[in-house]
């Protein structure tokens, strides 16, 4: 039986011999090389599902509303769903990357705005079972339809099932710069607040459209090589300018920007219209 995914614990205080970095990683399309949640829904794809998914991908609707509707469609057994999830390809470099970070006392979390229930078992299989998972809690009561709860959602904004922004801000408040690694639409609310963003696929476009600095990546071995350089620079000189620093960003989502109680973003997600920079800078040249 998969353990429930409850509310994430506050980040541990930054230790005196730890690099001031936290690493948050998306799951679907990032650790897993496919969108596992979408793969689970493939049996139930209809014109209505395609339309709703397209609205979400365009940043016009929220994931929490979408997932609550999707879970109500599922009729397959939990075991078959877990087997399908386990069969998806994963990035073999994730576990070595995690071990490299954790050896230095750098926290690594998987933050997913998906169904969540299949992630702990997949990480265990990869050899990264000790990574904290921040996601929704999907359960399968005997004889009933699946249920989904959002223990890591925002208490006053209901656009996302899991509020990735909360985890970015929590680690920054603990004194760590946040490195975010992702690939898609659900990562926009982490990428816009993180200090370093590794982006591929749709997240590249989102970063470019919103003027958020980013580094391109294709596999975790590349992120690990970058991290090794950062750690070495910090060990040689804790004040080194190549080591990222936590930097507050203006709110562009959530109750501070939209008001309370929203289920859908007021416009395609990103910075409010009129505040977009004219030039997209990247940090590909920072070592």
Secondary structure, 3 states (H helix, E strand, C coil): CCCCCCCCCCCCCCCCCCCCEEEEECHHHHHECCCHHHHHHHHHCCHHHHHHHHHHHCCCCCHHHHHHHHHCCCCCCHHHHHHHHHCCCECCHHHHHHHHHHHCCCEEEEECCCCCCCHHHHHHHHCCCCCEEECCEEECCCCCCCEEECCCCCCCCCCCCCCHHHHHHHHHHCCCEEEEEECCHHHHHHHCCCCEEEECCHHHHHHHHHCCCCEECCCHHHHHHHHHHHHHHHHHCCCCCCCCCCCCCCCCCCHHHHCCCCCCCCCCCCCCCCCCCCCCCCCCCCC
